[in-house]
Amino acid sequence: MDEDNTDVLVSVIGTDGEPKRKKKKKKSDVSATPERIEHRVNLTSILQFSNASPFRDKTMRGFSCLYCAKYFQTIDELRSHTAQQTEKDKINTMLDYKLSYNPIKIDITDLCCNICDYTMKDLNELKEHLVNDHNKTINKNIKDIILPFRLENGQNFTCVICSVVHISFKNLYHHMSSHYRNYCCKKCGAGYITIAALRKHGKTHYQGNFPCDFCDKSYTSLTKKRNHEKGVHTGGWLRNKCPHCPEIFVSYYDRSEHLVKVHNEAPVVYPCNACNKSYKKKFELNRHIRHHHLQQRSFLCDKCNAKFFSKRGLVDHMTRHTGGENCSCDVCGKAFSRMRTLREHMKLHEDDKRFQCEVCKKTFMQKSSLKSHVKLHQDDLDIFKEFDDVKHLIDDREMTLKQIATENKKKALAEKVRNQFP
C-alpha cells in the first residue's frame, strides 16, 4: 500500500467470525489544534493583565463564560463574573484543544491594562504595551484566533476593525472570518479563522442530489438543503416574528416598521461613526461605510480590470464590452442597452399614475413631482390682479403661476419682435 494514501486497509473480525477488510482513515498531516502552547500563552497574558472579558458565545440565553460556561443575561454580569481571579485561574485547567480548536471571543469595551491602568484603543495596542512596557510574553508569529468585540451595552454588533454594523452577533462573528483569513479554501478562496471551520466549509463543495425532508425540493449540496430546511420548515422564520403579537414578517426591516407603527416603539436609527449620516436599515449603513469610507470595490471586470462597489455596477459596466441587450420600447420604439433601464422607461407610458393633484387633477408618477407641481398653484391669486396684463388669467381659478409666467414670456418676446421690426 502506498504510504501517501489517506485510507489504510485493516483487518477486523466480523460478527460471523470471518475476517473483514475495513478502511481506516489516516490522520491528517495538519493538526486541528496547531500552536496550542503559543495560543495559551497569549490568551493568558491578555486575560491576566487586562480587563478584557472572554466569552464562549452570545445566544438568546445571554453570554456564556469562557471559563465555566455559565450563562449571564447581560454583558455587565459577565464582566463582573470574569473579572474574578478565581475564574481567571480556571484557564490553567482548560484543555488545549478548547483554546485553539475554537476562536476565542473577548469583549474589549473600555479596554485597559490592569498593571498600570493605561487605556488601550484596541487589542493590538494592548499586546504591544504588555511586551514593551511590562516585558510580558506575546507570541506574534502565529495565526491569531483571539477575536475582539466591543459589545458596549451588549447590543453593539459593530466590527472593531472595519466599523461595519451587523444585525446580530452571529452575523458579526461570521464576518470576522473576512479579517482573520488564517486558513483558505483551495477551491473557492474563502478564508476561515480555524482549521475546523475550513473543514466544515469543505463539505459545502460536495456535489450531489439532496432532497428536502419536508417538501419536494432538492438541492445540489447538503449545506443548501439544511439552510432551506432551517429557514422554511424548522423555525428560522421566527427571527422576524413580532414579540408582541402573532404577526410574522418577511424581513427584519418590515418587523421593525411594524413595531414602530403598531406597538409605538421608538424607531431604530443606525448612525455612521465616521460622519453625520444615519440610516433606517443596517445594510444601508454597511453599504455607505463600504462605499464612502472604506472604498471597497470587490467586483472586478475580467476584461479591463475596472473595479465596482456592487454586482449591479459591474453588470452595467459589462454592457460596454458586450454591446448590451439592445432592448426596445414597444410603445415608442426607443432602444436601451439594459432591461432595467427599459423597465424604468416603461413607467412613462403607464396610465396608472398614483399621485394626483387635487387642484387640477393632473397625475404624476412620483410623489416628488407632485410636490413640485403643487407649489405652482396659488390659493389666493388676487395679489396679481393689479397687473393688467395677467388679470384675465386670474379669473380662471385653474390657471397656475407657471402658466402666468409663460404668458408673460410670450408677451415679452412679441414686444421684442415689434421693437426690432417696427
C-alpha positions as CSV (number, residue, x, y, z in Angstrom):
1,M,0.0,0.0,0.0
2,D,1.3,3.4,-0.9
3,E,2.2,5.4,2.2
4,D,0.8,8.6,0.7
5,N,-2.8,7.3,0.7
6,T,-5.1,8.8,3.4
7,D,-7.0,5.5,3.8
8,V,-5.4,2.3,5.2
9,L,-6.9,-1.2,4.9
10,V,-7.0,-3.1,8.2
11,S,-8.4,-6.5,9.1
12,V,-11.2,-6.8,11.6
13,I,-13.3,-9.7,12.8
14,G,-17.0,-9.6,11.8
15,T,-20.0,-10.8,13.8
16,D,-19.9,-14.1,11.9
17,G,-16.3,-14.7,12.9
18,E,-14.9,-14.1,9.4
19,P,-12.2,-11.5,8.9
20,K,-13.3,-8.4,7.1
21,R,-11.3,-5.6,5.5
22,K,-12.2,-2.1,6.7
23,K,-10.8,1.3,5.7
24,K,-9.2,3.3,8.4
25,K,-8.6,7.0,7.8
26,K,-5.1,8.1,8.2
27,K,-4.5,11.1,10.4
28,S,-4.0,14.3,8.6
29,D,-0.6,15.8,8.5
30,V,-2.1,19.2,9.6
31,S,-3.1,19.3,13.2
32,A,-6.5,20.6,14.1
33,T,-5.0,22.4,17.0
34,P,-1.7,23.9,15.9
35,E,0.4,26.2,18.0
36,R,-1.5,25.2,21.2
37,I,1.1,26.4,23.6
38,E,1.6,29.8,21.9
39,H,-2.2,30.4,21.9
40,R,-2.4,29.6,25.6
41,V,0.5,32.0,26.5
42,N,-1.1,34.8,24.5
43,L,-4.5,34.4,25.9
44,T,-3.3,34.0,29.5
45,S,-1.3,37.3,29.2
46,I,-4.3,39.2,27.8
47,L,-6.8,37.9,30.4
48,Q,-4.5,38.2,33.4
49,F,-3.2,41.7,32.6
50,S,-6.2,43.5,31.2
51,N,-9.9,43.9,31.9
52,A,-10.9,42.1,28.7
53,S,-13.9,39.7,29.2
54,P,-13.8,36.4,27.5
55,F,-17.0,34.6,26.5
56,R,-17.9,31.4,24.6
57,D,-20.9,32.7,22.7
58,K,-23.8,35.1,22.6
59,T,-27.3,33.4,22.2
60,M,-30.9,34.0,23.2
61,R,-29.9,32.8,26.7
62,G,-27.3,35.5,27.0
63,F,-23.5,35.5,27.2
64,S,-21.7,32.3,28.3
65,C,-18.5,32.4,30.3
66,L,-15.3,31.0,28.7
67,Y,-14.1,29.6,32.0
68,C,-17.3,27.8,33.3
69,A,-19.8,28.0,30.5
70,K,-22.4,29.7,32.8
71,Y,-24.9,32.0,31.1
72,F,-25.5,35.6,32.0
73,Q,-28.4,37.7,30.8
74,T,-26.4,40.9,30.5
75,I,-22.8,41.7,29.4
76,D,-22.2,43.6,32.7
77,E,-23.0,40.5,34.7
78,L,-20.5,38.6,32.6
79,R,-17.8,41.2,33.0
80,S,-18.2,41.2,36.8
81,H,-18.0,37.4,36.8
82,T,-15.0,37.0,34.5
83,A,-13.1,39.7,36.4
84,Q,-12.8,37.5,39.5
85,Q,-9.4,36.0,39.9
86,T,-10.9,32.6,40.9
87,E,-12.4,32.4,37.4
88,K,-9.3,33.6,35.6
89,D,-7.3,30.8,37.3
90,K,-9.6,28.2,35.7
91,I,-7.8,28.8,32.4
92,N,-4.9,26.8,33.6
93,T,-7.1,23.7,33.8
94,M,-8.8,24.1,30.4
95,L,-7.8,21.6,27.7
96,D,-5.6,22.9,24.9
97,Y,-8.0,22.0,22.1
98,K,-10.7,24.2,23.6
99,L,-8.3,27.2,23.4
100,S,-7.1,26.6,19.8
101,Y,-9.7,24.5,18.1
102,N,-12.3,27.2,18.6
103,P,-11.7,31.0,18.2
104,I,-11.5,32.9,21.5
105,K,-14.0,35.8,21.7
106,I,-13.3,38.6,24.1
107,D,-15.1,41.9,24.8
108,I,-12.7,44.9,24.8
109,T,-15.1,47.6,25.8
110,D,-13.2,50.3,27.7
111,L,-10.1,48.1,27.4
112,C,-7.2,49.0,29.7
113,C,-4.1,47.4,31.2
114,N,-4.6,46.1,34.8
115,I,-0.9,46.7,35.7
116,C,-0.8,50.5,35.0
117,D,-4.5,51.3,34.2
118,Y,-3.4,52.7,30.8
119,T,-6.3,52.9,28.4
120,M,-6.0,50.9,25.1
121,K,-7.7,51.7,21.8
122,D,-7.7,48.1,20.6
123,L,-6.2,44.6,21.2
124,N,-3.1,45.1,19.1
125,E,-2.1,48.2,21.2
126,L,-2.6,46.1,24.4
127,K,-0.3,43.4,23.1
128,E,2.4,45.9,22.2
129,H,2.0,47.6,25.5
130,L,2.4,44.4,27.5
131,V,5.5,43.4,25.6
132,N,7.3,46.8,25.5
133,D,6.3,48.3,28.9
134,H,5.8,45.3,31.1
135,N,8.1,42.6,29.5
136,K,5.2,40.1,29.1
137,T,5.3,37.4,26.6
138,I,3.1,37.6,23.5
139,N,3.8,35.3,20.5
140,K,3.4,37.3,17.3
141,N,4.4,34.8,14.6
142,I,1.3,32.6,14.9
143,K,-2.1,32.6,13.3
144,D,-4.3,34.8,15.6
145,I,-7.5,33.2,16.8
146,I,-8.4,35.8,19.5
147,L,-11.3,37.8,18.2
148,P,-12.0,41.3,19.7
149,F,-15.6,42.6,20.1
150,R,-16.6,46.0,21.5
151,L,-20.1,45.0,22.8
152,E,-20.6,48.1,25.0
153,N,-24.2,47.5,26.4
154,G,-24.4,44.1,24.8
155,Q,-26.3,45.2,21.7
156,N,-23.5,46.8,19.7
157,F,-22.6,44.5,16.8
158,T,-20.2,46.8,15.0
159,C,-17.0,45.3,13.7
160,V,-14.0,46.8,15.6
161,I,-11.8,46.5,12.5
162,C,-13.9,48.0,9.7
163,S,-16.9,49.6,11.5
164,V,-19.5,47.6,9.5
165,V,-22.7,47.2,11.6
166,H,-24.4,43.8,11.7
167,I,-27.9,42.8,12.6
168,S,-26.9,40.2,15.2
169,F,-23.8,38.8,17.0
170,K,-24.0,35.7,14.8
171,N,-23.6,37.7,11.6
172,L,-20.8,39.8,13.2
173,Y,-19.0,36.6,14.2
174,H,-19.2,35.1,10.7
175,H,-18.0,38.5,9.3
176,M,-14.8,38.3,11.3
177,S,-13.6,35.5,9.0
178,S,-13.0,38.2,6.4
179,H,-10.4,39.8,8.6
180,Y,-8.8,36.6,10.1
181,R,-8.1,34.5,6.9
182,N,-5.8,32.0,8.7
183,Y,-6.9,29.1,6.5
184,C,-8.2,29.4,3.0
185,C,-10.2,27.1,0.8
186,K,-8.2,25.9,-2.2
187,K,-11.4,25.6,-4.3
188,C,-13.1,29.0,-3.8
189,G,-10.6,31.1,-1.8
190,A,-12.9,31.6,1.2
191,G,-10.9,32.3,4.4
192,Y,-11.6,31.0,7.9
193,I,-10.2,31.5,11.4
194,T,-9.6,27.9,12.3
195,I,-8.9,24.6,10.6
196,A,-12.1,23.3,12.0
197,A,-14.1,26.0,10.2
198,L,-12.3,25.3,7.0
199,R,-13.0,21.6,7.1
200,K,-16.7,22.3,7.8
201,H,-16.8,24.7,4.8
202,G,-15.1,22.0,2.6
203,K,-18.3,19.9,2.9
204,T,-20.2,22.6,1.1
205,H,-18.3,21.7,-2.1
206,Y,-19.7,18.1,-2.0
207,Q,-22.0,17.9,-5.0
208,G,-25.0,15.6,-5.4
209,N,-28.8,15.5,-5.1
210,F,-30.0,16.3,-1.6
211,P,-33.9,16.3,-1.3
212,C,-35.6,18.3,1.4
213,D,-37.0,16.1,4.2
214,F,-40.2,18.2,4.3
215,C,-41.1,19.1,0.7
216,D,-40.3,18.0,-2.8
217,K,-37.5,20.5,-3.4
218,S,-33.9,19.2,-3.8
219,Y,-30.5,20.9,-3.7
220,T,-27.0,20.3,-5.1
221,S,-25.3,20.4,-1.7
222,L,-26.1,19.4,1.8
223,T,-25.5,22.9,3.1
224,K,-28.1,24.4,0.8
225,K,-30.6,21.7,1.8
226,R,-30.0,22.4,5.5
227,N,-30.3,26.1,5.0
228,H,-33.6,25.6,3.2
229,E,-35.0,23.4,5.9
230,K,-33.9,25.7,8.7
231,G,-35.3,28.8,7.0
232,V,-38.6,27.4,5.7
233,H,-39.5,24.3,7.8
234,T,-37.9,24.2,11.2
235,G,-38.3,27.7,12.8
236,G,-35.9,30.0,11.0
237,W,-38.8,32.3,10.3
238,L,-39.2,33.0,14.0
239,R,-36.4,35.5,13.7
240,N,-38.8,38.0,12.2
241,K,-41.8,37.3,14.4
242,C,-43.3,40.2,16.4
243,P,-42.7,39.8,20.1
244,H,-46.0,41.4,21.0
245,C,-48.5,39.9,18.5
246,P,-48.7,36.8,16.2
247,E,-47.5,38.8,13.1
248,I,-44.6,37.3,11.1
249,F,-42.6,39.3,8.6
250,V,-40.5,38.5,5.6
251,S,-37.7,40.8,6.6
252,Y,-36.2,42.3,9.8
253,Y,-36.9,45.8,8.4
254,D,-40.6,45.1,8.0
255,R,-40.7,43.8,11.5
256,S,-39.1,47.0,12.8
257,E,-41.6,49.1,10.9
258,H,-44.4,47.2,12.4
259,L,-43.1,47.7,15.9
260,V,-42.9,51.4,15.4
261,K,-46.4,51.9,13.8
262,V,-48.4,49.3,15.7
263,H,-46.7,49.0,19.1
264,N,-45.4,52.5,19.4
265,E,-41.8,51.5,19.8
266,A,-39.1,54.1,19.1
267,P,-37.7,53.8,15.6
268,V,-34.3,52.3,15.3
269,V,-31.7,54.5,13.5
270,Y,-28.2,53.4,12.6
271,P,-25.7,56.4,12.6
272,C,-22.4,56.3,10.9
273,N,-19.5,56.6,13.3
274,A,-17.3,58.3,10.7
275,C,-19.7,61.1,9.6
276,N,-23.1,62.6,10.5
277,K,-25.2,60.4,8.2
278,S,-27.8,57.9,9.6
279,Y,-29.9,55.2,8.1
280,K,-33.1,53.2,8.8
281,K,-31.6,49.9,7.7
282,K,-28.3,48.3,8.8
283,F,-27.5,47.1,5.3
284,E,-27.8,50.7,4.0
285,L,-25.3,51.8,6.7
286,N,-23.0,49.0,5.8
287,R,-23.2,49.9,2.1
288,H,-22.4,53.5,3.0
289,I,-19.4,52.6,5.0
290,R,-18.0,50.2,2.4
291,H,-18.6,52.7,-0.5
292,H,-17.7,56.0,1.1
293,H,-15.3,55.3,3.9
294,L,-13.6,52.0,3.1
295,Q,-13.8,52.4,-0.7
296,Q,-14.3,48.7,-1.1
297,R,-14.6,47.8,-4.8
298,S,-14.9,44.0,-4.7
299,F,-16.3,43.4,-8.1
300,L,-13.6,43.2,-10.8
301,C,-14.1,43.3,-14.6
302,D,-12.2,40.5,-16.2
303,K,-11.8,42.4,-19.4
304,C,-10.4,45.8,-18.3
305,N,-9.7,45.3,-14.6
306,A,-12.1,48.1,-13.6
307,K,-13.5,47.7,-10.1
308,F,-17.0,48.4,-8.8
309,F,-18.8,48.6,-5.5
310,S,-21.7,46.3,-6.4
311,K,-22.5,43.5,-8.8
312,R,-25.1,45.7,-10.5
313,G,-22.4,48.2,-11.2
314,L,-20.3,45.5,-12.8
315,V,-23.2,44.2,-14.8
316,D,-24.0,47.7,-16.1
317,H,-20.3,48.2,-17.0
318,M,-20.1,44.9,-18.9
319,T,-22.6,46.2,-21.5
320,R,-19.7,48.4,-22.8
321,H,-17.8,45.3,-23.7
322,T,-20.7,43.1,-24.9
323,G,-22.9,45.8,-26.5
324,G,-25.8,45.3,-24.1
325,E,-29.1,43.6,-24.6
326,N,-30.4,46.1,-27.2
327,C,-33.9,46.2,-25.7
328,S,-36.5,48.5,-27.3
329,C,-39.7,50.0,-26.1
330,D,-42.9,48.5,-27.6
331,V,-44.7,51.8,-27.3
332,C,-42.3,54.4,-28.7
333,G,-39.5,52.3,-30.2
334,K,-36.7,53.8,-28.1
335,A,-33.8,51.4,-27.6
336,F,-31.9,50.7,-24.4
337,S,-28.8,48.7,-23.6
338,R,-30.2,47.3,-20.3
339,M,-33.5,45.7,-19.5
340,R,-33.5,47.6,-16.1
341,T,-33.4,50.9,-17.9
342,L,-36.2,49.8,-20.2
343,R,-38.4,48.9,-17.3
344,E,-37.8,52.4,-15.8
345,H,-38.7,53.9,-19.1
346,M,-41.9,52.0,-19.4
347,K,-43.3,53.7,-16.4
348,L,-43.6,56.8,-18.5
349,H,-46.2,55.1,-20.6
350,E,-48.2,53.6,-17.8
351,D,-51.7,55.0,-17.3
352,D,-51.8,54.1,-13.7
353,K,-50.2,57.3,-12.2
354,R,-50.5,57.1,-8.4
355,F,-50.1,60.8,-7.4
356,Q,-52.9,63.2,-8.4
357,C,-53.1,67.0,-7.9
358,E,-56.3,67.9,-6.0
359,V,-56.5,71.3,-7.7
360,C,-56.2,70.5,-11.4
361,K,-56.4,66.6,-11.3
362,K,-53.1,66.2,-13.1
363,T,-51.4,63.0,-12.3
364,F,-47.7,62.1,-11.7
365,M,-45.6,59.0,-11.4
366,Q,-43.5,60.3,-8.5
367,K,-44.5,62.0,-5.3
368,S,-41.7,64.4,-5.6
369,S,-43.0,65.5,-9.0
370,L,-46.5,66.1,-7.4
371,K,-45.0,68.2,-4.6
372,S,-43.1,70.4,-7.1
373,H,-46.3,70.8,-9.2
374,V,-48.5,71.7,-6.2
375,K,-46.2,74.7,-5.5
376,L,-47.3,76.2,-8.8
377,H,-50.9,76.6,-7.5
378,Q,-51.8,79.7,-5.5
379,D,-54.7,79.6,-3.1
380,D,-55.3,83.3,-3.4
381,L,-54.2,84.9,-6.7
382,D,-55.8,88.3,-6.1
383,I,-52.4,89.8,-5.4
384,F,-51.7,89.6,-9.1
385,K,-54.9,91.5,-10.2
386,E,-53.0,94.8,-10.0
387,F,-51.1,93.6,-13.1
388,D,-53.4,94.3,-16.1
389,D,-51.5,92.0,-18.4
390,V,-52.4,88.9,-16.4
391,K,-55.7,90.0,-14.8
392,H,-57.6,87.9,-17.4
393,L,-55.8,84.8,-16.3
394,I,-56.6,85.3,-12.6
395,D,-60.3,84.9,-13.2
396,D,-59.7,81.3,-14.3
397,R,-59.0,79.6,-11.0
398,E,-57.4,76.6,-12.7
399,M,-54.6,78.7,-14.1
400,T,-51.2,78.3,-12.4
401,L,-48.3,80.6,-11.8
402,K,-46.3,78.7,-14.4
403,Q,-49.0,79.5,-17.0
404,I,-48.9,83.1,-16.0
405,A,-45.1,83.1,-16.4
406,T,-45.4,81.5,-19.8
407,E,-48.0,84.1,-20.9
408,N,-45.7,86.9,-19.8
409,K,-42.7,85.4,-21.6
410,K,-44.7,85.2,-24.8
411,K,-45.8,88.8,-24.5
412,A,-42.2,90.0,-23.8
413,L,-41.0,88.1,-26.8
414,A,-43.7,89.6,-29.0
415,E,-42.8,93.1,-27.7
416,K,-39.1,92.5,-28.6
417,V,-40.0,91.5,-32.1
418,R,-42.1,94.6,-32.6
419,N,-39.3,96.8,-31.4
420,Q,-36.9,95.2,-33.8
421,F,-39.2,95.4,-36.8
422,P,-41.4,98.5,-36.3
